Amino acid sequence: MLYADLTSDGKLLFEFEIYRNERFDFDYEFKHTVDQEEFPHIRTRFGLGHDEPILSVIQQINDSGRGHELERALTLNEIKNELWTWVSY
């Protein structure tokens, strides 16, 4: 599951974790940090209100079933972001 929150400096932070289980032999965590300058791009890309708080926009994207599209855009850096990853074997 992908979690979203705002950092203390107003950036959008997405976090995802996979824990060691029968499918995976490792723990994996990644974080995408998105600057505020990208917020209008996210709203436009998904056709959502330009005045709504960004976390509300993210919730609407997920509620509409387009969360995977958002995740893919972050992974492909179509929505500019800083990526941090961690893997433990």
N, CA, C and O of each residue as an XYZ file, in Angstrom:
356
protein
N       0.838     -1.170      0.000
C       0.000      0.000      0.000
C       0.890      1.242      0.000
O       1.948      1.256      0.628
N       0.464      2.258     -0.691
C       1.175      3.520     -0.782
C       0.519      4.523      0.161
O      -0.684      4.770      0.075
N       1.314      5.097      1.059
C       0.811      6.080      2.007
C       1.278      7.466      1.590
O       2.382      7.614      1.066
N       0.458      8.475      1.814
C       0.825      9.853      1.477
C       0.645     10.739      2.700
O      -0.272     10.556      3.500
N       1.556     11.711      2.818
C       1.477     12.692      3.897
C       2.271     13.919      3.463
O       3.006     13.876      2.476
N       2.122     14.992      4.196
C       2.911     16.195      3.946
C       4.047     16.264      4.953
O       3.865     15.955      6.131
N       5.232     16.675      4.477
C       6.370     16.868      5.366
C       6.232     18.216      6.068
O       5.351     19.006      5.730
N       7.092     18.476      7.033
C       7.039     19.738      7.771
C       7.307     20.948      6.879
O       6.897     22.062      7.204
N       8.001     20.731      5.744
C       8.255     21.839      4.827
C       7.296     21.861      3.637
O       7.555     22.530      2.636
N       6.183     21.124      3.751
C       5.107     21.202      2.765
C       5.264     20.348      1.532
O       4.504     20.500      0.576
N       6.245     19.441      1.531
C       6.409     18.525      0.394
C       5.486     17.335      0.580
O       5.104     16.993      1.699
N       5.138     16.714     -0.526
C       4.279     15.531     -0.512
C       5.175     14.304     -0.418
O       6.085     14.136     -1.231
N       4.929     13.456      0.556
C       5.742     12.268      0.777
C       4.888     11.023      0.605
O       3.878     10.845      1.286
N       5.312     10.159     -0.325
C       4.675      8.860     -0.522
C       5.611      7.796      0.024
O       6.808      7.812     -0.260
N       5.067      6.867      0.812
C       5.871      5.793      1.387
C       5.237      4.442      1.067
O       4.014      4.305      1.036
N       6.091      3.449      0.829
C       5.632      2.104      0.543
C       6.586      1.130      1.213
O       7.800      1.329      1.171
N       6.060      0.087      1.825
C       6.889     -0.914      2.483
C       6.399     -2.313      2.140
O       5.197     -2.574      2.089
N       7.349     -3.202      1.907
C       7.077     -4.634      1.751
C       7.920     -5.332      2.806
O       9.125     -5.098      2.901
N       7.293     -6.180      3.590
C       8.026     -6.903      4.609
C       8.233     -8.347      4.177
O       7.420     -8.923      3.455
N       9.334     -8.913      4.633
C       9.688    -10.301      4.329
C       8.479    -11.194      4.624
O       7.882    -11.134      5.698
N       8.141    -12.023      3.634
C       7.032    -12.957      3.797
C       7.234    -14.130      2.839
O       8.330    -14.297      2.304
N       6.228    -14.925      2.617
C       6.383    -16.098      1.743
C       6.666    -15.718      0.287
O       7.211    -16.528     -0.463
N       6.304    -14.501     -0.122
C       6.568    -14.043     -1.502
C       7.904    -13.342     -1.650
O       8.508    -13.380     -2.722
N       8.368    -12.707     -0.600
C       9.572    -11.885     -0.675
C      10.579    -12.329      0.389
O      10.216    -12.572      1.540
N      11.849    -12.430     -0.014
C      12.922    -12.812      0.905
C      13.639    -11.591      1.471
O      14.783    -11.698      1.914
N      12.995    -10.453      1.464
C      13.638     -9.219      1.896
C      12.589     -8.221      2.382
O      11.396     -8.365      2.118
N      13.064     -7.219      3.091
C      12.253     -6.056      3.438
C      12.616     -4.966      2.445
O      13.785     -4.816      2.092
N      11.632     -4.205      1.992
C      11.872     -3.173      0.992
C      11.029     -1.959      1.342
O       9.840     -2.077      1.637
N      11.650     -0.804      1.306
C      10.936      0.433      1.572
C      11.370      1.470      0.548
O      12.547      1.553      0.196
N      10.418      2.256      0.074
C      10.800      3.389     -0.759
C       9.937      4.585     -0.421
O       8.813      4.465      0.065
N      10.519      5.764     -0.703
C       9.823      7.020     -0.471
C      10.008      7.909     -1.690
O      11.118      8.065     -2.199
N       8.911      8.485     -2.148
C       8.937      9.500     -3.198
C       8.589     10.829     -2.525
O       7.544     10.946     -1.884
N       9.462     11.828     -2.669
C       9.215     13.150     -2.122
C       8.980     14.113     -3.279
O       9.826     14.252     -4.163
N       7.830     14.776     -3.266
C       7.405     15.645     -4.371
C       7.352     17.086     -3.873
O       6.684     17.383     -2.883
N       8.066     17.988     -4.571
C       8.034     19.415     -4.231
C       6.671     20.016     -4.560
O       5.952     19.512     -5.423
N       6.328     21.088     -3.871
C       5.052     21.773     -4.067
C       4.847     22.244     -5.505
O       3.709     22.346     -5.964
N       5.932     22.531     -6.220
C       5.818     22.996     -7.609
C       5.145     21.961     -8.510
O       4.606     22.307     -9.562
N       5.175     20.705     -8.103
C       4.561     19.632     -8.892
C       3.067     19.461     -8.608
O       2.373     18.784     -9.366
N       2.566     20.062     -7.534
C       1.162     19.872     -7.156
C       0.198     20.255     -8.280
O      -0.736     19.500     -8.549
N       0.389     21.411     -8.955
C      -0.519     21.753    -10.060
C      -0.480     20.710    -11.185
O      -1.502     20.425    -11.809
N       0.696     20.150    -11.435
C       0.829     19.115    -12.474
C       0.011     17.868    -12.103
O      -0.636     17.268    -12.961
N       0.047     17.494    -10.839
C      -0.723     16.326    -10.384
C      -2.212     16.593    -10.558
O      -2.943     15.748    -11.075
N      -2.662     17.775    -10.123
C      -4.089     18.124    -10.234
C      -4.532     18.115    -11.700
O      -5.590     17.578    -12.027
N      -3.730     18.705    -12.573
C      -4.069     18.777    -14.005
C      -4.058     17.393    -14.633
O      -4.969     17.039    -15.382
N      -3.040     16.618    -14.335
C      -2.905     15.278    -14.923
C      -4.127     14.401    -14.633
O      -4.552     13.608    -15.473
N      -4.680     14.561    -13.432
C      -5.805     13.723    -13.041
C      -7.145     14.454    -13.116
O      -8.170     13.921    -12.692
N      -7.137     15.676    -13.656
C      -8.368     16.420    -13.884
C      -9.115     16.784    -12.610
O     -10.342     16.708    -12.565
N      -8.384     17.178    -11.581
C      -9.008     17.482    -10.298
C      -8.865     18.953     -9.953
O      -8.055     19.660    -10.552
N      -9.653     19.420     -8.984
C      -9.739     20.819     -8.594
C      -8.411     21.460     -8.258
O      -7.598     20.888     -7.532
N      -8.198     22.640     -8.786
C      -6.926     23.340     -8.609
C      -6.806     24.022     -7.254
O      -5.711     24.441     -6.878
N      -7.901     24.145     -6.513
C      -7.852     24.825     -5.225
C      -7.926     23.857     -4.040
O      -7.855     24.279     -2.886
N      -8.066     22.575     -4.324
C      -8.215     21.604     -3.247
C      -6.859     21.267     -2.625
O      -5.841     21.274     -3.318
N      -6.839     20.974     -1.334
C      -5.591     20.543     -0.693
C      -5.049     19.287     -1.383
O      -5.815     18.422     -1.808
N      -3.732     19.202     -1.487
C      -3.124     18.115     -2.252
C      -3.449     16.737     -1.672
O      -3.606     15.782     -2.432
N      -3.554     16.611     -0.346
C      -3.899     15.298      0.207
C      -5.315     14.890     -0.164
O      -5.587     13.702     -0.338
N      -6.214     15.843     -0.287
C      -7.565     15.562     -0.762
C      -7.524     15.097     -2.215
O      -8.254     14.185     -2.602
N      -6.673     15.725     -3.009
C      -6.507     15.326     -4.416
C      -5.987     13.893     -4.496
O      -6.492     13.097     -5.288
N      -4.992     13.559     -3.691
C      -4.436     12.202     -3.685
C      -5.507     11.195     -3.279
O      -5.592     10.115     -3.864
N      -6.316     11.530     -2.293
C      -7.404     10.640     -1.868
C      -8.392     10.421     -3.008
O      -8.841      9.297     -3.230
N      -8.736     11.484     -3.733
C      -9.653     11.366     -4.868
C      -9.069     10.485     -5.970
O      -9.790      9.711     -6.599
N      -7.769     10.603     -6.201
C      -7.114      9.753     -7.210
C      -7.244      8.294     -6.807
O      -7.602      7.452     -7.630
N      -6.957      7.990     -5.557
C      -7.075      6.611     -5.079
C      -8.510      6.124     -5.098
O      -8.777      4.996     -5.509
N      -9.448      6.974     -4.651
C     -10.859      6.583     -4.625
C     -11.410      6.324     -6.020
O     -12.338      5.533     -6.185
N     -10.843      6.985     -7.023
C     -11.319      6.802     -8.399
C     -10.705      5.573     -9.073
O     -11.015      5.274    -10.226
N      -9.835      4.862     -8.352
C      -9.213      3.666     -8.923
C      -7.987      3.952     -9.771
O      -7.536      3.086    -10.521
N      -7.438      5.169     -9.661
C      -6.283      5.540    -10.480
C      -4.982      5.592     -9.677
O      -3.996      6.183    -10.116
N      -4.990      4.975     -8.512
C      -3.801      4.970     -7.661
C      -2.596      4.335     -8.331
O      -1.468      4.792     -8.146
N      -2.830      3.275     -9.114
C      -1.718      2.625     -9.819
C      -1.129      3.551    -10.879
O       0.076      3.531    -11.131
N      -1.976      4.352    -11.491
C      -1.493      5.335    -12.464
C      -0.604      6.374    -11.772
O       0.433      6.767    -12.307
N      -1.010      6.808    -10.601
C      -0.206      7.747     -9.827
C       1.122      7.114     -9.439
O       2.174      7.736     -9.590
N       1.082      5.887     -8.942
C       2.301      5.182     -8.547
C       3.252      5.031     -9.734
O       4.456      5.248     -9.594
N       2.727      4.666    -10.887
C       3.547      4.516    -12.100
C       4.173      5.844    -12.512
O       5.344      5.888    -12.890
N       3.395      6.935    -12.440
C       3.915      8.261    -12.799
C       5.048      8.674    -11.856
O       6.003      9.322    -12.287
N       4.952      8.309    -10.582
C       6.033      8.587     -9.644
C       7.264      7.741     -9.963
O       8.385      8.249     -9.988
N       7.050      6.459    -10.204
C       8.152      5.546    -10.491
C       8.905      5.947    -11.763
O      10.133      5.878    -11.810
N       8.162      6.366    -12.792
C       8.780      6.765    -14.059
C       9.253      8.215    -14.036
O       9.767      8.714    -15.038
N       9.085      8.894    -12.905
C       9.453     10.293    -12.717
C       8.714     11.225    -13.680
O       9.208     12.302    -14.015
N       7.528     10.802    -14.120
C       6.662     11.685    -14.903
C       6.128     12.794    -14.004
O       5.872     13.907    -14.462
N       5.963     12.483    -12.730
C       5.756     13.476    -11.689
C       7.111     13.570    -11.001
O       7.547     12.625    -10.344
N       7.765     14.695    -11.153
C       9.129     14.833    -10.640
C       9.159     14.629     -9.138
O       8.343     15.181     -8.399
N      10.131     13.812     -8.696
C      10.248     13.504     -7.286
C      11.646     13.012     -6.971
O      12.416     12.634     -7.854
N      11.945     13.031     -5.696
C      13.195     12.462     -5.209
C      12.876     11.088     -4.648
O      11.965     10.941     -3.834
N      13.628     10.075     -5.083
C      13.375      8.695     -4.665
C      14.431      8.251     -3.658
O      15.627      8.456     -3.866
N      13.977      7.642     -2.570
C      14.840      7.032     -1.575
C      14.400      5.587     -1.417
O      13.206      5.313     -1.296
N      15.354      4.654     -1.416
C      15.019      3.227     -1.256
C      15.899      2.586     -0.199
O      16.999      3.054      0.095
N      15.386      1.506      0.361
C      16.106      0.737      1.347
C      15.688     -0.725      1.194
O      14.500     -1.032      1.091
N      16.689     -1.637      1.181
C      16.426     -3.067      1.066
C      17.241     -3.776      2.140
O      18.404     -3.445      2.367
N      16.625     -4.748      2.795
C      17.315     -5.552      3.796
C      17.118     -7.027      3.445
O      15.985     -7.489      3.305
N      18.204     -7.752      3.306
C      18.150     -9.190      2.975
C      18.358    -10.040      4.176
O      18.343    -11.267      4.074
